Amino acid sequence: MAHYEKLAALWWDPTGPFWPLHGLNIFRVAYLRQHLLEHFALTDGPQPLKELRVLDIGCGGGILSESMAQLGATVCGIDPLPRNIAIAQGHAEQSGLKIDYRCETVEQHVLSATPYDVVLNMEVVEHVEGVDDFLRTCADLVRPDGAMFVATINRTLWAGFTAIFAAENILRWLPRGTHQYRKLRRPEEVITPLEAKGLAVVRRTGVAVSPITRRFRFTRSMAVNYMLMAVRPAPVEG
Protein backbone atom coordinates (compact mmCIF):
# COMPACT_ATOMS: atom_id res chain seq x y z
CA MET A 1 0.00 0.00 0.00
CA ALA A 2 2.84 2.39 0.82
CA HIS A 3 4.42 1.67 -2.58
CA TYR A 4 1.25 2.61 -4.47
CA GLU A 5 0.57 5.59 -2.21
CA LYS A 6 3.77 7.18 -3.53
CA LEU A 7 2.76 6.56 -7.14
CA ALA A 8 -0.95 7.41 -6.88
CA ALA A 9 -0.75 10.80 -8.63
CA LEU A 10 0.68 9.14 -11.75
CA TRP A 11 -2.15 6.68 -12.48
CA TRP A 12 -3.41 8.54 -15.56
CA ASP A 13 -0.03 9.44 -17.07
CA PRO A 14 0.22 7.06 -20.08
CA THR A 15 3.98 7.62 -20.28
CA GLY A 16 4.58 7.32 -16.52
CA PRO A 17 5.21 4.26 -14.34
CA PHE A 18 1.74 2.88 -15.03
CA TRP A 19 2.12 2.84 -18.82
CA PRO A 20 2.10 -1.01 -18.85
CA LEU A 21 -1.37 -0.94 -17.27
CA HIS A 22 -2.64 1.44 -19.94
CA GLY A 23 -1.40 -0.88 -22.69
CA LEU A 24 -2.61 -3.97 -20.89
CA ASN A 25 -5.99 -2.37 -20.26
CA ILE A 26 -6.77 -2.05 -23.96
CA PHE A 27 -5.83 -5.70 -24.42
CA ARG A 28 -7.74 -7.09 -21.46
CA VAL A 29 -10.89 -5.00 -22.02
CA ALA A 30 -11.28 -6.61 -25.45
CA TYR A 31 -10.91 -10.02 -23.77
CA LEU A 32 -13.46 -9.16 -21.07
CA ARG A 33 -15.92 -7.77 -23.58
CA GLN A 34 -15.78 -10.83 -25.81
CA HIS A 35 -16.32 -13.35 -23.03
CA LEU A 36 -18.95 -11.34 -21.18
CA LEU A 37 -20.99 -11.02 -24.37
CA GLU A 38 -20.77 -14.77 -24.84
CA HIS A 39 -21.47 -15.77 -21.25
CA PHE A 40 -24.43 -13.47 -20.69
CA ALA A 41 -25.72 -13.74 -24.30
CA LEU A 42 -25.59 -9.96 -24.75
CA THR A 43 -26.05 -8.02 -27.97
CA ASP A 44 -22.95 -6.16 -29.10
CA GLY A 45 -23.11 -2.40 -29.56
CA PRO A 46 -21.71 0.86 -28.19
CA GLN A 47 -22.65 -0.09 -24.60
CA PRO A 48 -23.13 -3.86 -24.61
CA LEU A 49 -22.62 -4.30 -20.85
CA LYS A 50 -25.43 -1.99 -19.75
CA GLU A 51 -27.29 -4.87 -18.06
CA LEU A 52 -24.34 -5.85 -15.85
CA ARG A 53 -23.20 -4.82 -12.38
CA VAL A 54 -19.41 -4.96 -12.17
CA LEU A 55 -17.09 -4.86 -9.16
CA ASP A 56 -13.50 -3.79 -9.83
CA ILE A 57 -11.35 -4.97 -6.90
CA GLY A 58 -8.18 -2.96 -6.30
CA CYS A 59 -9.37 -0.35 -8.79
CA GLY A 60 -6.40 1.96 -8.24
CA GLY A 61 -6.87 5.17 -10.21
CA GLY A 62 -9.83 3.74 -12.12
CA ILE A 63 -8.29 2.74 -15.45
CA LEU A 64 -10.29 -0.50 -15.80
CA SER A 65 -13.36 0.82 -13.98
CA GLU A 66 -13.74 3.62 -16.51
CA SER A 67 -13.40 1.21 -19.43
CA MET A 68 -16.19 -0.95 -18.02
CA ALA A 69 -18.39 2.10 -17.43
CA GLN A 70 -17.81 3.28 -20.99
CA LEU A 71 -19.16 -0.10 -22.14
CA GLY A 72 -22.34 0.61 -20.21
CA ALA A 73 -21.79 -1.42 -17.04
CA THR A 74 -22.84 -0.20 -13.61
CA VAL A 75 -19.45 -0.15 -11.90
CA CYS A 76 -18.31 -0.16 -8.30
CA GLY A 77 -14.57 0.22 -7.74
CA ILE A 78 -12.98 -0.51 -4.38
CA ASP A 79 -9.45 0.16 -3.17
CA PRO A 80 -7.95 0.42 0.33
CA LEU A 81 -5.97 3.58 -0.48
CA PRO A 82 -7.89 6.88 0.00
CA ARG A 83 -5.58 8.68 -2.43
CA ASN A 84 -6.31 6.18 -5.20
CA ILE A 85 -10.04 6.59 -4.67
CA ALA A 86 -9.78 10.38 -4.70
CA ILE A 87 -7.87 10.29 -8.00
CA ALA A 88 -10.31 7.79 -9.50
CA GLN A 89 -13.30 9.91 -8.48
CA GLY A 90 -11.78 13.07 -9.88
CA HIS A 91 -10.92 11.49 -13.22
CA ALA A 92 -14.37 9.91 -13.55
CA GLU A 93 -16.00 13.30 -13.00
CA GLN A 94 -13.77 14.85 -15.66
CA SER A 95 -14.72 12.01 -18.01
CA GLY A 96 -18.44 12.38 -17.33
CA LEU A 97 -18.72 8.85 -15.93
CA LYS A 98 -20.81 7.77 -12.96
CA ILE A 99 -18.81 5.19 -11.00
CA ASP A 100 -19.36 4.17 -7.39
CA TYR A 101 -15.88 4.35 -5.87
CA ARG A 102 -15.36 3.23 -2.27
CA CYS A 103 -12.31 3.19 -0.04
CA GLU A 104 -12.80 -0.35 1.22
CA THR A 105 -11.13 -3.72 1.37
CA VAL A 106 -12.89 -6.77 -0.02
CA GLU A 107 -13.47 -7.97 3.52
CA GLN A 108 -15.29 -4.73 4.34
CA HIS A 109 -17.21 -4.62 1.07
CA VAL A 110 -18.63 -8.12 1.33
CA LEU A 111 -20.41 -7.24 4.57
CA SER A 112 -22.88 -4.91 2.84
CA ALA A 113 -22.71 -5.57 -0.90
CA THR A 114 -25.14 -7.53 -3.02
CA PRO A 115 -23.37 -10.12 -5.23
CA TYR A 116 -22.35 -8.85 -8.64
CA ASP A 117 -22.75 -10.13 -12.19
CA VAL A 118 -19.02 -9.66 -12.73
CA VAL A 119 -16.09 -9.43 -10.32
CA LEU A 120 -12.78 -8.21 -11.73
CA ASN A 121 -9.65 -9.28 -9.88
CA MET A 122 -7.03 -7.96 -12.26
CA GLU A 123 -3.38 -7.62 -11.22
CA VAL A 124 -4.33 -7.74 -7.55
CA VAL A 125 -3.67 -11.18 -6.04
CA GLU A 126 0.11 -10.84 -6.45
CA HIS A 127 0.01 -7.90 -4.04
CA VAL A 128 -2.01 -9.37 -1.14
CA GLU A 129 -1.18 -11.46 1.88
CA GLY A 130 -3.45 -14.38 2.78
CA VAL A 131 -4.45 -14.92 -0.83
CA ASP A 132 -6.54 -18.02 -0.07
CA ASP A 133 -8.90 -16.16 2.27
CA PHE A 134 -8.85 -13.14 -0.03
CA LEU A 135 -10.04 -15.15 -3.03
CA ARG A 136 -12.69 -16.96 -1.02
CA THR A 137 -14.08 -13.59 0.04
CA CYS A 138 -13.99 -12.34 -3.53
CA ALA A 139 -15.90 -15.44 -4.65
CA ASP A 140 -18.71 -14.61 -2.21
CA LEU A 141 -19.33 -11.47 -4.29
CA VAL A 142 -20.18 -13.43 -7.46
CA ARG A 143 -23.89 -14.10 -7.99
CA PRO A 144 -25.26 -17.36 -9.44
CA ASP A 145 -24.42 -17.47 -13.16
CA GLY A 146 -22.00 -14.59 -12.53
CA ALA A 147 -18.33 -14.53 -13.46
CA MET A 148 -14.98 -13.60 -11.97
CA PHE A 149 -11.87 -12.74 -13.96
CA VAL A 150 -8.42 -13.04 -12.41
CA ALA A 151 -5.23 -11.75 -14.01
CA THR A 152 -1.90 -12.22 -12.29
CA ILE A 153 1.68 -13.50 -12.57
CA ASN A 154 2.78 -17.11 -12.17
CA ARG A 155 5.40 -18.02 -9.58
CA THR A 156 8.05 -19.51 -11.84
CA LEU A 157 11.75 -18.77 -12.23
CA TRP A 158 11.08 -17.43 -15.71
CA ALA A 159 8.38 -15.09 -14.38
CA GLY A 160 10.73 -13.95 -11.63
CA PHE A 161 13.37 -13.08 -14.20
CA THR A 162 11.13 -11.45 -16.82
CA ALA A 163 8.28 -9.88 -14.81
CA ILE A 164 10.40 -8.72 -11.88
CA PHE A 165 14.14 -8.56 -12.57
CA ALA A 166 14.01 -7.58 -16.25
CA ALA A 167 10.88 -5.42 -16.08
CA GLU A 168 12.03 -3.49 -13.02
CA ASN A 169 15.82 -3.42 -13.42
CA ILE A 170 16.71 -3.79 -17.11
CA LEU A 171 13.77 -2.49 -19.14
CA ARG A 172 12.65 -0.16 -16.32
CA TRP A 173 9.03 -0.76 -17.29
CA LEU A 174 7.96 -0.84 -13.64
CA PRO A 175 9.23 0.89 -10.52
CA ARG A 176 11.45 -1.29 -8.38
CA GLY A 177 9.51 -3.08 -5.66
CA THR A 178 6.29 -3.35 -7.66
CA HIS A 179 6.32 -7.16 -7.34
CA GLN A 180 7.74 -9.61 -4.84
CA TYR A 181 8.53 -13.12 -6.01
CA ARG A 182 7.05 -14.84 -2.95
CA LYS A 183 3.67 -13.22 -3.64
CA LEU A 184 3.40 -14.44 -7.23
CA ARG A 185 0.62 -17.00 -7.54
CA ARG A 186 0.61 -20.31 -9.37
CA PRO A 187 -2.67 -21.06 -11.20
CA GLU A 188 -3.61 -23.82 -8.78
CA GLU A 189 -3.23 -21.38 -5.88
CA VAL A 190 -5.88 -19.21 -7.50
CA ILE A 191 -8.17 -21.97 -8.73
CA THR A 192 -8.36 -24.03 -5.52
CA PRO A 193 -9.98 -21.37 -3.27
CA LEU A 194 -12.37 -20.36 -6.06
CA GLU A 195 -13.48 -23.95 -6.56
CA ALA A 196 -13.89 -24.34 -2.79
CA LYS A 197 -16.47 -21.53 -3.02
CA GLY A 198 -18.38 -23.13 -5.88
CA LEU A 199 -16.84 -21.39 -8.88
CA ALA A 200 -15.63 -23.30 -11.92
CA VAL A 201 -12.78 -22.11 -14.13
CA VAL A 202 -14.04 -22.15 -17.70
CA ARG A 203 -11.29 -20.25 -19.50
CA ARG A 204 -7.58 -19.73 -19.04
CA THR A 205 -4.92 -18.13 -21.19
CA GLY A 206 -1.36 -16.93 -21.00
CA VAL A 207 -0.45 -13.33 -21.82
CA ALA A 208 2.87 -12.18 -23.28
CA VAL A 209 4.32 -8.78 -24.15
CA SER A 210 7.00 -7.96 -26.71
CA PRO A 211 9.98 -6.08 -25.25
CA ILE A 212 10.43 -4.41 -28.63
CA THR A 213 6.91 -3.34 -29.66
CA ARG A 214 5.41 -3.39 -26.13
CA ARG A 215 2.35 -5.10 -27.58
CA PHE A 216 0.43 -7.75 -25.68
CA ARG A 217 -0.72 -11.07 -27.13
CA PHE A 218 -2.29 -14.33 -26.02
CA THR A 219 -0.09 -17.37 -25.59
CA ARG A 220 -0.62 -20.99 -24.60
CA SER A 221 2.08 -20.70 -21.98
CA MET A 222 0.93 -19.52 -18.55
CA ALA A 223 4.50 -19.48 -17.22
CA VAL A 224 4.52 -15.71 -16.73
CA ASN A 225 1.29 -13.71 -17.03
CA TYR A 226 -2.09 -15.41 -17.21
CA MET A 227 -5.83 -14.75 -17.01
CA LEU A 228 -8.64 -16.98 -15.74
CA MET A 229 -12.41 -16.79 -16.06
CA ALA A 230 -14.44 -18.57 -13.39
CA VAL A 231 -18.24 -18.78 -13.20
CA ARG A 232 -20.73 -19.69 -10.51
CA PRO A 233 -23.22 -22.20 -11.94
CA ALA A 234 -26.80 -21.03 -12.23
CA PRO A 235 -29.28 -22.76 -9.92
CA VAL A 236 -31.00 -25.77 -11.43
CA GLU A 237 -34.67 -25.15 -12.07
CA GLY A 238 -37.28 -27.77 -11.39
C-alpha positions as CSV (number, residue, x, y, z in Angstrom):
1,M,0.0,0.0,0.0
2,A,2.8,2.4,0.8
3,H,4.4,1.7,-2.6
4,Y,1.3,2.6,-4.5
5,E,0.6,5.6,-2.2
6,K,3.8,7.2,-3.5
7,L,2.8,6.6,-7.1
8,A,-0.9,7.4,-6.9
9,A,-0.8,10.8,-8.6
10,L,0.7,9.1,-11.8
11,W,-2.2,6.7,-12.5
12,W,-3.4,8.5,-15.6
13,D,0.0,9.4,-17.1
14,P,0.2,7.1,-20.1
15,T,4.0,7.6,-20.3
16,G,4.6,7.3,-16.5
17,P,5.2,4.3,-14.3
18,F,1.7,2.9,-15.0
19,W,2.1,2.8,-18.8
20,P,2.1,-1.0,-18.9
21,L,-1.4,-0.9,-17.3
22,H,-2.6,1.4,-19.9
23,G,-1.4,-0.9,-22.7
24,L,-2.6,-4.0,-20.9
25,N,-6.0,-2.4,-20.3
26,I,-6.8,-2.1,-24.0
27,F,-5.8,-5.7,-24.4
28,R,-7.7,-7.1,-21.5
29,V,-10.9,-5.0,-22.0
30,A,-11.3,-6.6,-25.5
31,Y,-10.9,-10.0,-23.8
32,L,-13.5,-9.2,-21.1
33,R,-15.9,-7.8,-23.6
34,Q,-15.8,-10.8,-25.8
35,H,-16.3,-13.3,-23.0
36,L,-18.9,-11.3,-21.2
37,L,-21.0,-11.0,-24.4
38,E,-20.8,-14.8,-24.8
39,H,-21.5,-15.8,-21.2
40,F,-24.4,-13.5,-20.7
41,A,-25.7,-13.7,-24.3
42,L,-25.6,-10.0,-24.7
43,T,-26.0,-8.0,-28.0
44,D,-22.9,-6.2,-29.1
45,G,-23.1,-2.4,-29.6
46,P,-21.7,0.9,-28.2
47,Q,-22.7,-0.1,-24.6
48,P,-23.1,-3.9,-24.6
49,L,-22.6,-4.3,-20.9
50,K,-25.4,-2.0,-19.8
51,E,-27.3,-4.9,-18.1
52,L,-24.3,-5.8,-15.8
53,R,-23.2,-4.8,-12.4
54,V,-19.4,-5.0,-12.2
55,L,-17.1,-4.9,-9.2
56,D,-13.5,-3.8,-9.8
57,I,-11.4,-5.0,-6.9
58,G,-8.2,-3.0,-6.3
59,C,-9.4,-0.4,-8.8
60,G,-6.4,2.0,-8.2
61,G,-6.9,5.2,-10.2
62,G,-9.8,3.7,-12.1
63,I,-8.3,2.7,-15.5
64,L,-10.3,-0.5,-15.8
65,S,-13.4,0.8,-14.0
66,E,-13.7,3.6,-16.5
67,S,-13.4,1.2,-19.4
68,M,-16.2,-1.0,-18.0
69,A,-18.4,2.1,-17.4
70,Q,-17.8,3.3,-21.0
71,L,-19.2,-0.1,-22.1
72,G,-22.3,0.6,-20.2
73,A,-21.8,-1.4,-17.0
74,T,-22.8,-0.2,-13.6
75,V,-19.5,-0.2,-11.9
76,C,-18.3,-0.2,-8.3
77,G,-14.6,0.2,-7.7
78,I,-13.0,-0.5,-4.4
79,D,-9.4,0.2,-3.2
80,P,-8.0,0.4,0.3
81,L,-6.0,3.6,-0.5
82,P,-7.9,6.9,0.0
83,R,-5.6,8.7,-2.4
84,N,-6.3,6.2,-5.2
85,I,-10.0,6.6,-4.7
86,A,-9.8,10.4,-4.7
87,I,-7.9,10.3,-8.0
88,A,-10.3,7.8,-9.5
89,Q,-13.3,9.9,-8.5
90,G,-11.8,13.1,-9.9
91,H,-10.9,11.5,-13.2
92,A,-14.4,9.9,-13.6
93,E,-16.0,13.3,-13.0
94,Q,-13.8,14.8,-15.7
95,S,-14.7,12.0,-18.0
96,G,-18.4,12.4,-17.3
97,L,-18.7,8.9,-15.9
98,K,-20.8,7.8,-13.0
99,I,-18.8,5.2,-11.0
100,D,-19.4,4.2,-7.4
101,Y,-15.9,4.3,-5.9
102,R,-15.4,3.2,-2.3
103,C,-12.3,3.2,0.0
104,E,-12.8,-0.3,1.2
105,T,-11.1,-3.7,1.4
106,V,-12.9,-6.8,0.0
107,E,-13.5,-8.0,3.5
108,Q,-15.3,-4.7,4.3
109,H,-17.2,-4.6,1.1
110,V,-18.6,-8.1,1.3
111,L,-20.4,-7.2,4.6
112,S,-22.9,-4.9,2.8
113,A,-22.7,-5.6,-0.9
114,T,-25.1,-7.5,-3.0
115,P,-23.4,-10.1,-5.2
116,Y,-22.4,-8.8,-8.6
117,D,-22.7,-10.1,-12.2
118,V,-19.0,-9.7,-12.7
119,V,-16.1,-9.4,-10.3
120,L,-12.8,-8.2,-11.7
121,N,-9.6,-9.3,-9.9
122,M,-7.0,-8.0,-12.3
123,E,-3.4,-7.6,-11.2
124,V,-4.3,-7.7,-7.5
125,V,-3.7,-11.2,-6.0
126,E,0.1,-10.8,-6.5
127,H,0.0,-7.9,-4.0
128,V,-2.0,-9.4,-1.1
129,E,-1.2,-11.5,1.9
130,G,-3.5,-14.4,2.8
131,V,-4.5,-14.9,-0.8
132,D,-6.5,-18.0,-0.1
133,D,-8.9,-16.2,2.3
134,F,-8.8,-13.1,0.0
135,L,-10.0,-15.2,-3.0
136,R,-12.7,-17.0,-1.0
137,T,-14.1,-13.6,0.0
138,C,-14.0,-12.3,-3.5
139,A,-15.9,-15.4,-4.6
140,D,-18.7,-14.6,-2.2
141,L,-19.3,-11.5,-4.3
142,V,-20.2,-13.4,-7.5
143,R,-23.9,-14.1,-8.0
144,P,-25.3,-17.4,-9.4
145,D,-24.4,-17.5,-13.2
146,G,-22.0,-14.6,-12.5
147,A,-18.3,-14.5,-13.5
148,M,-15.0,-13.6,-12.0
149,F,-11.9,-12.7,-14.0
150,V,-8.4,-13.0,-12.4
151,A,-5.2,-11.8,-14.0
152,T,-1.9,-12.2,-12.3
153,I,1.7,-13.5,-12.6
154,N,2.8,-17.1,-12.2
155,R,5.4,-18.0,-9.6
156,T,8.1,-19.5,-11.8
157,L,11.7,-18.8,-12.2
158,W,11.1,-17.4,-15.7
159,A,8.4,-15.1,-14.4
160,G,10.7,-14.0,-11.6
161,F,13.4,-13.1,-14.2
162,T,11.1,-11.4,-16.8
163,A,8.3,-9.9,-14.8
164,I,10.4,-8.7,-11.9
165,F,14.1,-8.6,-12.6
166,A,14.0,-7.6,-16.3
167,A,10.9,-5.4,-16.1
168,E,12.0,-3.5,-13.0
169,N,15.8,-3.4,-13.4
170,I,16.7,-3.8,-17.1
171,L,13.8,-2.5,-19.1
172,R,12.6,-0.2,-16.3
173,W,9.0,-0.8,-17.3
174,L,8.0,-0.8,-13.6
175,P,9.2,0.9,-10.5
176,R,11.5,-1.3,-8.4
177,G,9.5,-3.1,-5.7
178,T,6.3,-3.4,-7.7
179,H,6.3,-7.2,-7.3
180,Q,7.7,-9.6,-4.8
181,Y,8.5,-13.1,-6.0
182,R,7.0,-14.8,-2.9
183,K,3.7,-13.2,-3.6
184,L,3.4,-14.4,-7.2
185,R,0.6,-17.0,-7.5
186,R,0.6,-20.3,-9.4
187,P,-2.7,-21.1,-11.2
188,E,-3.6,-23.8,-8.8
189,E,-3.2,-21.4,-5.9
190,V,-5.9,-19.2,-7.5
191,I,-8.2,-22.0,-8.7
192,T,-8.4,-24.0,-5.5
193,P,-10.0,-21.4,-3.3
194,L,-12.4,-20.4,-6.1
195,E,-13.5,-24.0,-6.6
196,A,-13.9,-24.3,-2.8
197,K,-16.5,-21.5,-3.0
198,G,-18.4,-23.1,-5.9
199,L,-16.8,-21.4,-8.9
200,A,-15.6,-23.3,-11.9
201,V,-12.8,-22.1,-14.1
202,V,-14.0,-22.1,-17.7
203,R,-11.3,-20.3,-19.5
204,R,-7.6,-19.7,-19.0
205,T,-4.9,-18.1,-21.2
206,G,-1.4,-16.9,-21.0
207,V,-0.4,-13.3,-21.8
208,A,2.9,-12.2,-23.3
209,V,4.3,-8.8,-24.2
210,S,7.0,-8.0,-26.7
211,P,10.0,-6.1,-25.2
212,I,10.4,-4.4,-28.6
213,T,6.9,-3.3,-29.7
214,R,5.4,-3.4,-26.1
215,R,2.4,-5.1,-27.6
216,F,0.4,-7.8,-25.7
217,R,-0.7,-11.1,-27.1
218,F,-2.3,-14.3,-26.0
219,T,-0.1,-17.4,-25.6
220,R,-0.6,-21.0,-24.6
221,S,2.1,-20.7,-22.0
222,M,0.9,-19.5,-18.5
223,A,4.5,-19.5,-17.2
224,V,4.5,-15.7,-16.7
225,N,1.3,-13.7,-17.0
226,Y,-2.1,-15.4,-17.2
227,M,-5.8,-14.8,-17.0
228,L,-8.6,-17.0,-15.7
229,M,-12.4,-16.8,-16.1
230,A,-14.4,-18.6,-13.4
231,V,-18.2,-18.8,-13.2
232,R,-20.7,-19.7,-10.5
233,P,-23.2,-22.2,-11.9
234,A,-26.8,-21.0,-12.2
235,P,-29.3,-22.8,-9.9
236,V,-31.0,-25.8,-11.4
237,E,-34.7,-25.2,-12.1
238,G,-37.3,-27.8,-11.4
